[in-house]
Amino acid sequence: MQDRCSHDRVVPVQNLREFFRESIDEAMSKQRVDVDPHATHYVVNLLTLFSRSEELYEDHGDNYGLKPLALMMADAAEARSLSERSFSLQRIGDVALFIAGFFADSLADKAVDVDYYICMGGTAYGSLSEEIRGTVRGRAFASIYRELAAKFQVLVDVLHEVRDGTRNESDIDLLRTYEIWLKTGSRRAAALLKQNRVVPISSARDPRKH
């Protein structure tokens, strides 16, 4: 299997927010998917924010990095107020979307794979939408989080397209692409496999895992 990092390229951009906006619009057009513009705007802002490591990672003095999603979910369950719980749920959804979208390959040898992040992220956004419904914040954001929950897998595919925008077709790791399709049912992964003369068989997927 080829080195997953050997074909990464640095792409200079003048405006990171506009780069993400244009890249996402292009990816959605290419994949022929429809996502509410407000949800798309949310994702663009999220990518721009998390491009700064201090916004993505947490600094706990002797520990700097990402808290496991399960612990974040525990924080949400133990929250003492609606605002604390809402923050924890939003954090889970945001981190899960970013990691599943841009670092799915790095999860291949981990205890949990991209399907776990998709499940946790979609669930968190869905719960958040219900939590804030009826509040002042909910009138502005509940529908956005509901859309993010419903289209989580779609958005992960879109972010994969953005991530791979500078790669050549020959750089695609077909084995990993097959693993992603097997675990998530990704339409994009299925299309990539077919483009490379690999026909995914639906019966190979275990519906009990999804």
C-alpha positions as a Python dict, from the first residue, in 0.01 Angstrom:
ca = {
    (1, 'M'): (0, 0, 0),
    (2, 'Q'): (141, 339, -91),
    (3, 'D'): (234, 601, 167),
    (4, 'R'): (-79, 806, 228),
    (5, 'C'): (124, 1124, 276),
    (6, 'S'): (358, 1089, -20),
    (7, 'H'): (135, 1281, -262),
    (8, 'D'): (20, 1565, -38),
    (9, 'R'): (74, 1909, -190),
    (10, 'V'): (77, 2256, -42),
    (11, 'V'): (-167, 2485, -224),
    (12, 'P'): (-106, 2859, -165),
    (13, 'V'): (-427, 3061, -124),
    (14, 'Q'): (-488, 3430, -60),
    (15, 'N'): (-820, 3395, 123),
    (16, 'L'): (-876, 3069, 308),
    (17, 'R'): (-1248, 3124, 363),
    (18, 'E'): (-1308, 3187, -8),
    (19, 'F'): (-1094, 2888, -96),
    (20, 'F'): (-1309, 2661, 119),
    (21, 'R'): (-1630, 2817, -13),
    (22, 'E'): (-1532, 2772, -377),
    (23, 'S'): (-1394, 2421, -316),
    (24, 'I'): (-1709, 2306, -136),
    (25, 'D'): (-1937, 2456, -402),
    (26, 'E'): (-1734, 2281, -672),
    (27, 'A'): (-1737, 1949, -484),
    (28, 'M'): (-2114, 1962, -429),
    (29, 'S'): (-2169, 2043, -795),
    (30, 'K'): (-1945, 1756, -902),
    (31, 'Q'): (-2119, 1510, -671),
    (32, 'R'): (-2464, 1651, -756),
    (33, 'V'): (-2566, 1691, -394),
    (34, 'D'): (-2788, 1954, -240),
    (35, 'V'): (-2713, 2107, 100),
    (36, 'D'): (-2893, 2403, 254),
    (37, 'P'): (-2686, 2722, 193),
    (38, 'H'): (-2690, 2809, 564),
    (39, 'A'): (-2546, 2468, 651),
    (40, 'T'): (-2285, 2508, 377),
    (41, 'H'): (-2191, 2847, 520),
    (42, 'Y'): (-2155, 2685, 864),
    (43, 'V'): (-1914, 2424, 725),
    (44, 'V'): (-1707, 2689, 546),
    (45, 'N'): (-1673, 2883, 871),
    (46, 'L'): (-1588, 2564, 1059),
    (47, 'L'): (-1307, 2474, 820),
    (48, 'T'): (-1171, 2827, 836),
    (49, 'L'): (-1179, 2819, 1217),
    (50, 'F'): (-1017, 2476, 1251),
    (51, 'S'): (-739, 2572, 1011),
    (52, 'R'): (-592, 2731, 1325),
    (53, 'S'): (-467, 2450, 1548),
    (54, 'E'): (-546, 2639, 1868),
    (55, 'E'): (-914, 2625, 1774),
    (56, 'L'): (-914, 2254, 1696),
    (57, 'Y'): (-697, 2119, 1976),
    (58, 'E'): (-751, 2163, 2348),
    (59, 'D'): (-477, 2264, 2591),
    (60, 'H'): (-514, 2110, 2936),
    (61, 'G'): (-170, 2204, 3062),
    (62, 'D'): (0, 1863, 3057),
    (63, 'N'): (-212, 1746, 2765),
    (64, 'Y'): (-257, 1914, 2425),
    (65, 'G'): (-473, 1750, 2163),
    (66, 'L'): (-818, 1618, 2088),
    (67, 'K'): (-1034, 1459, 2356),
    (68, 'P'): (-1192, 1130, 2241),
    (69, 'L'): (-1549, 1172, 2120),
    (70, 'A'): (-1678, 931, 2385),
    (71, 'L'): (-1539, 1158, 2659),
    (72, 'M'): (-1692, 1461, 2488),
    (73, 'M'): (-2025, 1280, 2490),
    (74, 'A'): (-1979, 1210, 2861),
    (75, 'D'): (-1921, 1583, 2912),
    (76, 'A'): (-2248, 1654, 2734),
    (77, 'A'): (-2435, 1402, 2947),
    (78, 'E'): (-2292, 1550, 3268),
    (79, 'A'): (-2339, 1915, 3169),
    (80, 'R'): (-2489, 2132, 3442),
    (81, 'S'): (-2672, 2366, 3204),
    (82, 'L'): (-2827, 2375, 2860),
    (83, 'S'): (-2551, 2605, 2734),
    (84, 'E'): (-2278, 2366, 2852),
    (85, 'R'): (-2453, 2067, 2697),
    (86, 'S'): (-2512, 2254, 2373),
    (87, 'F'): (-2146, 2354, 2356),
    (88, 'S'): (-2035, 1992, 2409),
    (89, 'L'): (-2272, 1859, 2143),
    (90, 'Q'): (-2163, 2123, 1894),
    (91, 'R'): (-1799, 2045, 1966),
    (92, 'I'): (-1859, 1673, 1902),
    (93, 'G'): (-2032, 1742, 1571),
    (94, 'D'): (-1770, 1991, 1457),
    (95, 'V'): (-1469, 1777, 1544),
    (96, 'A'): (-1625, 1461, 1403),
    (97, 'L'): (-1705, 1632, 1072),
    (98, 'F'): (-1357, 1781, 1040),
    (99, 'I'): (-1173, 1459, 1124),
    (100, 'A'): (-1399, 1235, 913),
    (101, 'G'): (-1377, 1478, 624),
    (102, 'F'): (-1006, 1546, 616),
    (103, 'F'): (-832, 1273, 815),
    (104, 'A'): (-1030, 959, 738),
    (105, 'D'): (-716, 783, 611),
    (106, 'S'): (-539, 837, 944),
    (107, 'L'): (-819, 644, 1118),
    (108, 'A'): (-756, 324, 922),
    (109, 'D'): (-545, 156, 1190),
    (110, 'K'): (-721, 306, 1491),
    (111, 'A'): (-967, 146, 1733),
    (112, 'V'): (-1251, 346, 1575),
    (113, 'D'): (-1281, 429, 1206),
    (114, 'V'): (-1459, 692, 1000),
    (115, 'D'): (-1800, 529, 1042),
    (116, 'Y'): (-1779, 591, 1418),
    (117, 'Y'): (-1707, 959, 1362),
    (118, 'I'): (-1997, 986, 1118),
    (119, 'C'): (-2235, 821, 1363),
    (120, 'M'): (-2120, 1029, 1662),
    (121, 'G'): (-2114, 1356, 1468),
    (122, 'G'): (-2454, 1310, 1310),
    (123, 'T'): (-2607, 1207, 1642),
    (124, 'A'): (-2456, 1508, 1820),
    (125, 'Y'): (-2585, 1758, 1565),
    (126, 'G'): (-2928, 1594, 1574),
    (127, 'S'): (-2943, 1607, 1953),
    (128, 'L'): (-2825, 1968, 1949),
    (129, 'S'): (-3101, 2064, 1709),
    (130, 'E'): (-3360, 1917, 1947),
    (131, 'E'): (-3195, 2066, 2257),
    (132, 'I'): (-3205, 2426, 2138),
    (133, 'R'): (-3542, 2409, 1962),
    (134, 'G'): (-3770, 2673, 2111),
    (135, 'T'): (-3483, 2890, 2237),
    (136, 'V'): (-3367, 3220, 2088),
    (137, 'R'): (-3057, 3047, 1952),
    (138, 'G'): (-3270, 2764, 1823),
    (139, 'R'): (-3474, 2993, 1600),
    (140, 'A'): (-3152, 3078, 1417),
    (141, 'F'): (-2957, 2752, 1429),
    (142, 'A'): (-3182, 2451, 1499),
    (143, 'S'): (-3260, 2397, 1130),
    (144, 'I'): (-2889, 2424, 1042),
    (145, 'Y'): (-2789, 2155, 1292),
    (146, 'R'): (-3079, 1939, 1172),
    (147, 'E'): (-2949, 1969, 815),
    (148, 'L'): (-2594, 1891, 927),
    (149, 'A'): (-2720, 1579, 1104),
    (150, 'A'): (-2926, 1462, 807),
    (151, 'K'): (-2650, 1532, 551),
    (152, 'F'): (-2348, 1432, 763),
    (153, 'Q'): (-2236, 1150, 532),
    (154, 'V'): (-2294, 1370, 228),
    (155, 'L'): (-2080, 1645, 380),
    (156, 'V'): (-1803, 1399, 464),
    (157, 'D'): (-1798, 1296, 98),
    (158, 'V'): (-1786, 1662, -4),
    (159, 'L'): (-1491, 1725, 227),
    (160, 'H'): (-1314, 1419, 88),
    (161, 'E'): (-1353, 1578, -255),
    (162, 'V'): (-1205, 1904, -125),
    (163, 'R'): (-920, 1717, 42),
    (164, 'D'): (-838, 1524, -274),
    (165, 'G'): (-870, 1827, -502),
    (166, 'T'): (-496, 1845, -568),
    (167, 'R'): (-440, 1471, -606),
    (168, 'N'): (-419, 1272, -926),
    (169, 'E'): (-643, 970, -982),
    (170, 'S'): (-335, 750, -958),
    (171, 'D'): (-286, 870, -599),
    (172, 'I'): (-609, 707, -480),
    (173, 'D'): (-563, 428, -227),
    (174, 'L'): (-818, 180, -360),
    (175, 'L'): (-802, -49, -58),
    (176, 'R'): (-879, 235, 180),
    (177, 'T'): (-1149, 365, -52),
    (178, 'Y'): (-1309, 19, -46),
    (179, 'E'): (-1288, 12, 336),
    (180, 'I'): (-1461, 349, 356),
    (181, 'W'): (-1736, 234, 120),
    (182, 'L'): (-1776, -91, 313),
    (183, 'K'): (-1816, 90, 646),
    (184, 'T'): (-2013, 398, 542),
    (185, 'G'): (-2180, 326, 210),
    (186, 'S'): (-2020, 643, 73),
    (187, 'R'): (-2155, 724, -275),
    (188, 'R'): (-1830, 900, -360),
    (189, 'A'): (-1619, 599, -258),
    (190, 'A'): (-1842, 374, -469),
    (191, 'A'): (-1801, 605, -769),
    (192, 'L'): (-1422, 612, -729),
    (193, 'L'): (-1409, 234, -713),
    (194, 'K'): (-1617, 202, -1030),
    (195, 'Q'): (-1394, 457, -1207),
    (196, 'N'): (-1101, 230, -1124),
    (197, 'R'): (-1284, -84, -1244),
    (198, 'V'): (-1361, -211, -895),
    (199, 'V'): (-1731, -294, -860),
    (200, 'P'): (-1854, -274, -499),
    (201, 'I'): (-2104, -549, -414),
    (202, 'S'): (-2388, -438, -188),
    (203, 'S'): (-2415, -777, -18),
    (204, 'A'): (-2057, -732, 112),
    (205, 'R'): (-2176, -459, 350),
    (206, 'D'): (-2318, -563, 687),
    (207, 'P'): (-2623, -340, 751),
    (208, 'R'): (-2605, -421, 1123),
    (209, 'K'): (-2292, -206, 1146),
    (210, 'H'): (-2463, 110, 1018),
}
